[in-house]
Amino acid sequence: MPLLFSYGTLQDRDVPVANFGRELTGRADVLPGYRLGVAGSESQYANAEASSDPDDAVSGMVFEVSEEELRAADKYEEDAGYQRIVVLLRSGVRAWVYMVARPA
């Protein structure tokens, strides 16, 4: 099953229930080399942003989801302009995460 790292609303009980039809259970993990920002100047959405400070990290939860649930998450996250990418978490596992890509 795919792993999905969430640092935002997917950790709230009601969001996965509304989008996947079930409550998610997971484990705490950390995304090193990133910090929390906002998705845009007028956005209320959190965004994990790459950081040059090696001490920066974003805490969140890792969930096992089905491929169907991952597609449902894609639809849920598209309103905020998030892209799904693979990251390496502190635990050593690779997981999908959603974030807004910043222009170079």
N, C-alpha and C positions, 0 to 999 in steps of 0.2 A: 504494500500500500504506500502511496506517496506520503511524504511528511510535509507539513505546512507549518511554518513559523509565523506566529502572530504577535505583534506588539501593540495591537489596537483592538478594534471593536469585535473581532471574531472571538476574543476572550470573554465577551459578555454573553451570558447564557442565552438571551433572547435572539441574538443575531444568528448563530448557527441553527437554532431551532426554526427560525423563520426561513432560512435559506437552504438548509439540508434536511429539515424534518427531524433533527435529533440534537441532543446536547453533546458537545465535544468534551472528551476527557483527554488530558495530555500531561506533559511534564514541563517543568520550568527549564529554560535554557537561555543562552545569551548570544547575541550577534556582536562579535568583537570588531573593532575598527569602524564602528558607526556611531552616530549620535542622533537623537530625536530632533526633528525640526517640524515645519509645517509643509503641506503639499504645495502651497502657493501663497501668494501675498494676500489673497482674499479667502483663503481656505480655513476650515475648522478641522481638517484632516491631518493627523500626525503623519510624518514621513521619516523613515530611516534614511539618513544621508551619510555617505562615506566621509570619514574624518581622517585628518593627518595625525591626530593625537592617538597613539597606540593604547592609551588608557581608556579611551571612549568605548562604550559598549551599550547596546540596547537590550534590555531584559524583556522576556516574553514567554510564550508557551509554544511547545511543539505538539502538533496534533497529527494523528494518523487519519487520513481521509481517503475516500475512494476517488477514482478518476472522475466519476460523475459529480462528486462533491467539489472536486477541484474546478471543474467547468462551471459549476454554480457559483463558486467563489470568484472566478474570473468575471462573471456577469455582475456580481455584487460590487466588486472593486472597480469596475470600469467607470462608474460615475465620478470617482475621485481622480481618474486619470492614472491609476496605478498600473504598473507592468509587473508580471510575475517573473522572477529570476531565481536561480539556484544560488544558495550561499552555504558557506561552511560555518557551522555553529561551534561554540566553545567546546561542546561535548564531543566534537569530531564527526558528527553526522551532517550530511548534506540535506537541505530542506528547501522547499519553495518559500519565497517571501514576496510580498507585494510592496513596491515603492515607486515613487515618481522619479523618472530619469531626469537629471539636471543637464542642461546644455553645457557642453565643454567650454 
